Amino acid sequence: MTRRLRIILGLALAGACLAGMVGVVAADGSVTQHVAARYQPVPADTVPGARPDSRAFRSADPPAATADAIAAAWTPAERLDDPTGVYLRYRDVLVAALPADGGSWITVDRVQQGYARYYPVVGHRWGRRTGFGEGFRGGGPGFGK
Amino acid sequence: MTGVRAVLLLAGLLLVAGPAAAQPVFDAADVTVVQQRLERAAAAQDACYGWTVSLTDPTGPSGVQQGGAPGGLGAVPDLARCRAWALLEITITFVPETSDAADRATIRVDSSAGALPPPAGATEAALLSDRGDEFALAAIDALPGLLAQTGQAPFLPPATSPTAPADDPLGAAAGSDFLRERGGLVALLGLGVVGGLAWAGIEFVRGSDVVRSLTDRYGLTRARHPVELLQPGDVVAVDGTEWLLRGTLAYEEDGYRWAEHLLDDTAGTRRWLSVDASEGLDVALWETVPLAAVTGEPGAGQLVIGGTGYLRTERGRARFTATGTTGTPASGTCDYADYRAISGPGLAAAEHYGGGWEVSVGRTANPHDIVVIPAPQQE
């Protein structure tokens, strides 16, 4: 391989990666856009507890499968599997997949409003990092306290 | 009598030591909250839940904690009497830091309809992390949801509220969704940009005239081996044979330079000595072979010469300048292809100076085994 070819290859690698970065950043998107593009919208008040900014969608899959698909596209910060449904926490929104006739309702709420809406489920369970111990090693919680 | 007393005392000590193994594993307040939720779900779903967490830790107290619904903390309920049930078993084993074995965590979920996949997030790494207790509690917490998802227990109606209490706001920010999802890819691509630019930059500077002019200006020339300074008239001793250097071909391609020297001995035998100092000091001794001994088109991807197979390693076109006797024009361009034997250390080369292909076979030579006797300086 000649020197000129190596220079061209190096520049091509850098250029391709730069183009990839621009593409990834430009295609940014969000979990809200992802849900809106893939699921059929329904009136927000179809699902109990709707807020003015709430959005709702219909999925043919049950809650766990629906939540799995959404989480595969956009990894949530936290996930909660509850008998009332599956709850995904993102920075700006709370996405819930709730059971409905074999399929599910998907609700998308701004995160603070979603937290208030689903407080009976997610309250005391999310964002309580400081309330827990420091793992099991070296005695863990419950020991020596 | 003394002996019997000692045995009784030892047995008593063992009994005292025994219950320590049943120490609780979780923080009492944390596990109580999870346990209450489990019991509410069990009642609403008409299902049973049980869990066992075993901790073995040589640097701290080990313990086993159990719980379930119905029944509460302390015992796993009799699941066989339940219509639908799920049982979670977690074992966490830390080893001493002096041990070669790795820390281990296992998680198993059994149910009235067979084994279930572990709850999302409850991985071995998570359970061994410094938030392990939190992940274990979350796994217990997820049991009613898992059972509903498999259809063994009913889903419960959504529970909503008008507001969240002011004294329990949503805690720590969840971090950027974009970085969580695409951060690794962006970092990898960034590494590619930096790496590609660095590679191109190094190749550009290396062997370019910039380096040569700087080294010339500041006298930064490195010490040179005598074979790098060969010129016509020198005598070269290789492997005990003395050769007279007849002529030199100096090559240049994209800033890379190397040389080939034509040698002959008193019997008229001819060899070429190639010297390439661009990456270390590569020296090889070459012998031209008749084209009739070559199978394959010179310059092609592979050649067979005298029964030995060779694969092409490099191909290009270089400018050359001749001094002394070389059998080539005084200057011009040369197409070349370098080959390496498929097995063994052999080398081959094909060169085209305009007249036709010339093929040589060669072997590398250690520069330090070569003795150079410079030609007498002519005034």
Interface residues (C-beta under 8 A of the other chain):
Chain A: M1 T2 R3 R4 R6 I7 I8 L9 G10 L11 A12 L13 A14 G15 A16 C17 L18 G20 M21 V24 V25 D28 S30 V31 V47 P48 G49 P62 P63 A64 A71 A73 W74 T75 P76 A77 E78 R79 L80 D81 D82 P83 T84 G85 V86 R89 Y90 R91 D92 L98 P99 V111 Q112 Y115 A116 R117 Y118 Y119 P120 V121 G123 H124 R125 W126 G127 R128 R129 T130 G131 F132 G133 E134 G135 F136 R137 G138 G139 G140 P141 G142 F143 G144 K145
Chain B: Q23 P24 V25 F26 D27 A28 D30 V33 A41 A44 Q45 L55 D57 T59 G60 P61 G63 Q65 I92 F94 P119 A120 G121 L127 L128 S129 D130 R131 G132 D133 E134 A136 L137 A138 D141 A142 P144 G145 L146 L147 A148 Q149 A153 P154 F155 L156 P157 P158 A159 T160 S161 P162 T163 A164 P165 D168 L170 G171 A172 A173 A174 G175 S176 D177 F178 R180 E181 R182 L185 V186 L189 G190 L191 G192 V193 V194 G195 G196 L197 A198 W199 A200 G201 E203 F204 R206 G207 E253 D254 G255 Y256 E314 G316
